[in-house]
Amino acid sequence: MNSQVKRNYLEINSINELIEKEKPLHNLYLYKVDPPDFQLNKFFYKEIGKKHRWVDRLIWTDKTWDNYLNKNGVNTYVLKHEQDLVGYFEQNYYNGESNCEIAYFGILEEYIGKKLGGYLLSEAIKKSFEIGSKRVWVHTCSLDHKNALKNYISRGMKIFKSELINVSL
């Protein structure tokens, strides 16, 4: 069965445009995964993506995951509450470090509704600008969490392109 999905591309071009969301809970820790750990990325991709039709990487071998995460320009950050995993984001840098895509972003299901998405997105945008990016962008679609687009816009991102795509469901 085919279905039409709306995909939106959003960007923010200055840290000054960021509408930051404060840390909603104590004992939240954000850290960069270094060295890269493909098992961690694979876990988040499967767990968060299962409700949002993230399927393109399901066929990746461990070697493909490892190669992807160890190339220049890819960073992963993980958010924890005390010792529990909460969510993550992946950054991909293009044109050196002047253009950063937040390629994957999400919160595990048990943490949804606790105001953590806005905080994590604020941190993702800040981390992208901290290394010198001039532009941070992301894409989201109607298959993503119902508040995804609202979260991006609420942090100061603006839609620069929208399209309808056909997907097999």
C-alpha positions in Angstrom: 0.0 0.0 0.0 1.3 3.4 -1.0 0.8 6.5 1.1 1.7 10.2 0.7 3.9 11.6 3.4 4.7 15.3 3.8 8.4 16.0 4.5 9.6 19.4 5.8 13.1 20.7 5.7 14.0 23.2 8.4 17.0 25.3 9.2 18.5 27.7 11.7 21.3 30.1 10.6 22.5 31.6 13.9 22.8 30.6 17.5 21.0 33.9 18.2 17.9 32.5 16.6 17.7 29.6 19.0 14.8 29.6 21.4 16.4 27.5 24.1 14.5 25.1 26.3 15.9 24.8 29.8 16.8 21.5 31.4 13.5 20.0 32.7 14.9 17.4 35.1 17.9 17.3 37.4 20.5 14.6 36.8 20.3 14.9 33.0 23.7 14.3 31.2 24.5 14.8 27.6 27.7 13.4 26.3 29.4 12.8 23.0 30.0 9.1 22.2 33.7 8.9 21.7 34.9 6.6 20.4 31.8 5.8 18.3 29.7 2.8 19.4 27.7 1.5 16.5 25.7 -0.8 18.9 24.4 2.3 20.7 23.4 4.1 17.5 21.8 0.9 16.2 19.8 0.5 19.5 18.4 4.0 19.4 17.7 3.8 15.6 15.6 0.6 16.1 13.9 1.6 19.3 12.9 5.2 18.4 12.4 4.4 14.7 10.0 1.5 15.1 7.1 3.8 15.5 8.1 6.3 12.9 9.0 4.0 10.0 12.8 4.4 10.2 13.7 1.5 7.9 16.6 2.5 5.6 19.3 1.4 8.1 17.7 -1.9 9.2 19.6 -3.7 6.4 22.9 -2.3 7.5 25.6 -4.8 8.6 27.7 -4.1 11.7 30.6 -3.2 9.4 28.4 -0.7 7.6 27.3 0.9 10.9 30.9 1.0 12.1 32.2 2.5 8.8 29.5 5.2 8.8 30.1 6.2 12.4 33.9 6.3 12.1 34.0 8.6 9.1 34.9 12.3 9.6 31.9 14.6 10.1 29.6 12.2 12.1 29.0 12.8 15.8 26.6 11.1 18.2 25.4 12.5 21.4 23.4 10.6 24.1 21.1 12.0 26.8 20.9 10.1 30.0 18.8 10.7 33.1 20.9 9.4 36.0 22.1 6.1 34.5 19.1 5.5 32.1 19.3 6.2 28.4 16.8 8.8 27.3 17.5 9.8 23.7 20.1 10.7 21.1 21.0 12.7 18.1 23.4 12.3 15.2 25.1 15.2 13.5 26.5 15.1 10.0 28.8 17.9 8.9 29.0 19.0 5.3 31.4 21.5 3.6 33.9 21.2 6.4 32.0 22.2 9.4 29.9 25.1 8.1 26.8 23.1 7.4 25.4 20.6 10.0 22.5 18.2 9.6 20.8 16.8 12.6 20.4 13.5 10.8 18.6 11.5 13.5 17.0 12.7 16.7 14.7 11.1 19.2 13.6 10.2 22.7 12.9 6.7 23.9 9.2 6.0 24.4 9.2 5.9 28.2 10.6 9.5 28.3 8.1 11.0 25.8 5.8 13.6 27.4 8.4 14.7 30.0 9.5 17.9 28.1 12.9 16.4 27.2 12.6 16.7 23.4 12.8 20.5 23.4 15.8 20.4 25.7 17.6 17.8 23.6 16.9 19.7 20.4 18.3 22.9 22.1 21.4 21.1 23.0 21.7 19.6 19.5 21.5 23.0 17.9 24.0 24.5 20.4 26.5 21.7 19.9 26.3 22.2 16.1 27.0 25.9 16.4 29.7 25.5 19.0 32.1 23.9 16.5 31.6 26.6 14.0 28.6 25.7 11.9 26.9 28.6 10.0 23.7 26.6 9.3 22.0 23.7 11.1 19.3 21.8 9.3 17.0 18.8 9.8 14.1 17.1 8.0 11.0 15.6 9.5 7.9 14.1 8.1 4.3 13.3 8.9 5.4 9.8 10.1 7.6 11.2 12.9 6.2 12.0 16.3 3.2 14.3 16.2 5.1 17.1 18.1 8.3 16.8 16.0 7.6 19.7 13.6 6.2 21.9 16.4 9.4 21.2 18.4 11.7 22.3 15.6 9.7 25.5 14.9 9.5 26.2 18.7 13.4 26.2 18.9 13.6 28.8 16.1 14.0 26.7 13.1 12.2 27.7 9.9 10.9 25.6 7.1 12.8 26.2 3.8 11.3 23.4 1.7 8.3 21.0 1.8 7.4 18.1 -0.4 5.0 15.2 -0.7 6.6 11.8 -1.2 5.1 8.4 -1.8 6.1 5.6 0.5 5.1 2.0 0.7 3.5 1.2 4.1 
